[in-house]
Amino acid sequence: MRTRGLGIGVDTDTQGPLRLGTDRRYLYAVNAGSDEISVFAVNGTRLRFVQKVYAGDQPLSLTLSGNLLYVLNGSVAGNGIRGFRIAGNGTLTELPDSFRLLSSPIAVPGEVRFSPDGRIILVTHKTTNVLLTPPNAIDAFDIGADGYASATPIRNASFGLRPFSLAPRDDGKLVVVESFNAAPNLSAVSSYQLNPDATITPISGSVPNGQTDVCWVVITNDGRYAFTANFGSGTISSYSLSPTGALTLISGNAAFLGDMSQPVDLSLSADGRFLYLLLRGTGGVAAFRIGDGGSLTSLGVIVGGLPVADGASGLAAY
């Protein structure tokens, strides 16, 4: 299904370039090369094109809460976020003057994400800025009743190096993956408490998984487990998440997809029983059943119709 926009010739290297609406009736996709968002209506297994809107310079990641959508602009000319109002028919209308700069001009942002209550927006920074404190950061914007983000973000410290993406739990706990600049076998995951004042407090700092270049993460619907995609190792790692938000590694290599599989985006089925994973290196989608204790049972890999090596970005299951 064509988005009627342009890509950038490679993957977006972000989490969330493709998002379903909260009621799963509409699908939103970034067109990073033509600076647009495309909107589709979802009807069973079919999509219907609805709209295409300007979304700022190089839109890379999306997040939704209620009738709000925010997009992450990743251009070197201006890292930032901008907001849209979602109508009942899924169409988008930009909030005038809603663009907000990130705390660093060289953030190379990895994801934009609403908190579960919709009151805070978080943005991960993949690039270290030694001129700022802290050098490795997660920005947090307050969201007002009018839907607008605060003029400037709070620059929170990431426990580990190169926080790529995050996943929030309903109680305000956050899981953040840290790739440590793709250094071999040094990938880790940290957890935090997101506070009402938009600060974050570490709970578990940099729990290693022994893998390389961890970049994508999801938390199960019950909030008990987290799974990460490890791009450099071709693996999925599994963690348990306690009621207090403490992380424990279950398995660094919970599933091996192949040395050249290049696993990227993860997505859960609506009922939380199945995990899906986009394989950039082979142009496939892997499927797993989630079992007791966070175990994964492979259901196979579907290959065909997706570009291999570069271009495929985003995964949304329903």
N, C-alpha and C positions, 0 to 999 in steps of 0.2 A: 504494500500500500504506500504510494508516494506521499511524502509530506508536503510536496510542492515548494520545498525550500532547498537549501544547499548545506552540505556538510563541509568539513574542513579537510577531507582527504584522509584523515586518520581518526582514531577514536577520540572522544572528548577527554579521556583520562580523568573522569570525575564520577562521583556517585550521584544518581538521580537525574540523568538527562531525559528519562522517560518516566512519567508518573501517571497513575490512575487517580481520578477524583475520589473523594472520600466515600461516595456512594457507588463507585466503580462503573458509573454510566458514561464517563468521558475520560479520554486519554489525552495527555499533553506531551508533546515532544519538542525538543530544542532543534533549531536549525542553526548550528554554530557558524556556518559559512555565510549565511544570508541574514543573520541577526534577527531571527524570528522564532516564534512559538507556533506550532501547528496544533489544532484541536480536532479530535475525532470523537464521534459518538460510538459507543460500544453496544452492539446488539448480538449477544451470543458470541459466536466466533467471527463475526463480521465487524468491520470498521466502516464508518462513513465520515468523509471529510466535512468539517463544519466551518473552520475559520483558520486564518493565518494572520498574526499580528506582529508588529515590530516589537522587539524585546531588548533593545540596547545592544551594545558592542560585545559580540561573541558570547551569547547565552550558553551556559554549560551545564547547569544543574537547576532543578525545580523543587519546590516544596509547597504543600497545600495545607490549609487549615480552615475549615468552615467555608466561607465564600471568599477567601483570600488565596492568591497564588503569588509567590515571590520567585524571581529568577536571579541566578548568580551570573553576573557579567565578568568574564575572565580576561578581557583584553588588557594588554600591558599599558594601554592608554588610560585605563581606569577600572581597577578591580572594584566591584561593588554589587549592590543588590537593588532591585526595583520591584514595585508591587503592582498587582492587578486585582480587580474585583471580578469574581466569577458570577455570571448570571445563571438563572434557573435552567437555561438551555445550554449551559456549558461554555458560552462565549466569554471572552476576556475583554475588559476595559481597563486601560492603564490608569493607575492613581497618579494624577498630575504631580510633578515635582517630588516623586517618591524615591528617586535614585539616591543611594547613600554609599559613600566610599568606605572601603575597609580600612583597618588601622595601619596597613602597610601597602605601599604602592607596588611592591614586588611579592605579594602574597602567593601568587599562583594557586588560587583557591581550589579546594577539592570537593566541597559540598556545601550547599545551603540547606538548613533543616529547621523546621518549626519545632518548638517544644510541644509535648503532648497537649498542654492546655492552650496553645496558640499565643501565649503572651511574650515569648522570646524567640528570636531567630538566631541560630548558630551557624558560623562559617569556619571551616577548617582552613589553615594555611599550610601548604605543602613546602613552602620555601622558608628557610631560616633567615631572619633579618637581625644581624648582630648589632645593628645600630639602635634597635629598639629593645625595651624590656617589657615582657620576656621575649627572647629571640624566637621561640617556637610557640605559636599562638593558636587560640580558638577565639574568634570574635563573637560577641553576644550583643544583639540589639534588642531593646525593649520595643514591644509593639503596642501602640495606643489603641484606645477604643475606636478611633477613626480608621484603623488599619495601617497607619503610618509607623515606620520604624523610627527610633530615636536618631537624632542628627549624627551622633558618633557612637561607635560601639565600645563596649568594655573589652579590653585586650586581655584575655585569660591565658595563663600559662598551660601549655601541654606538658605532661610529665615526660614524654619521650620525644624523640626526634622525628620530624616530618609526619605530623598527624594528617592522615589522608582523608578519612571519612568517619562518620559516627552513626550510632543508632540509639535512639532514646527509648526508655521504658516508661510505662504510664505513670509511674510514681516519681518521675523526675531523675532517675538514675540514667547515666549516659555510658555507653561503651564507645571508645575511640581507638581506631587502629593506628599503629605507628610503624612506618616502613623502614625507619632508620636509613633513609637514602638508598634503599635496595641493597644494603650490605649483606653478604651471604649469611644466612642462618641467624640473623639478629632481629627479625620481626617480633613485634610485641603488641599487646592490647592493654589499655588502661581503662579504669572505670572512675566515674565522678558523680557527685551529687550536684545537680543544677539548682542553684538557690534562687529565691524570688527576686533578688536584686541583680540577677543576670551574671553573678560570679559562679565559678565552679570550684568544688572542693574535691581533691583526690580521695578515692577510696582504695583502689588497688592500682599501684603504679607499675607500669611496664611489665606485665606478666608475659614472659617470652614463650614462643611456640616452636622455636628452632627452625623456622621456615624463612623464605626469602621474599621480600617485597610484598608484604601484606597490604592490601589496598581497600577491599570492600568488606562490609559487615552487615549482618542482620541479627535481630533478636527474635526468638520465637514468640508466638502470640501469648503464651503463658508467662513470658518474662524470665524463664528459667535457664535458657541456653542461648549462646551466641555462636554464630558460624562466620568464619572469615575466609575470603578467597585470597590465596597466596600466589600472586602472578608469576614470580620467578621460580617457584618450586613446583607449580602445577598441582597444588593440593588445596584441600579444605581443612581448616583447623576447627576444633570444637572446644567450647568453654562452658562451664556452668556458672550461673549468676545467682548468688544467694539473695535472700530477702533484703539484706543490707546493702547489696550492690557489689559484694566482694566477688572477684573473679578467680576461678580455678581452672587450669588447663585440663581438659579431658584427654584430648589427643591432638598432637601437632599435625599428624597425618591421618585425619579421620577418613579421608578419601583422596586417592591419587588419580588424577585425570590424564597424566602423560607429561613428559618433559617439555614438549612444545605446545601444550594445550592453551597456555596463557589464560587462566580463569580470571574473569572480571566480575561483572554485575551478578548479584544474588537477589532472589525474590522468593517469597513464601506464598503458597496458595492461600486463599481466603480463610480456609479452616485451619491453617497452620500445620497440616499434616505432611506437606510435601515441600521440598526445597528445590529450586531451579537455579541453574548456573550457566551463564553465557561463557562460551569458550572462544576467545578471540582468535587463538592460534589455529583452530580447526574449523571455525565457522559452525560450531554446534551448540546445542543446549543440552546439558546434563540434568537428569532428574533423580531425586532421592526421596525415599520415605524416611521420615523422622521417627525413630523408635524410642523406647524407654531409655532413660539416662542420656538422651541426646545422641544416640547412635544413628548412623546413616546407612541405609540399604540402597544400593544403586538400582535404578530402574532403567538404565541405559542412556544412550546419547543419541539425539536426533541431529543429523547432519544434512545440510542442503538448503540453498536459498539465501544463505548469509555470506557476506564477504569474509575472506580468510586473511588473517594477519592485521589488517587495518580497516577501520571504518565502522564496524558494528559496535554500538554503544547503547547501553540501557536495556533493562529487562523488567517487565511488569506482569505479574501473575495474578489471576483472579479466579 
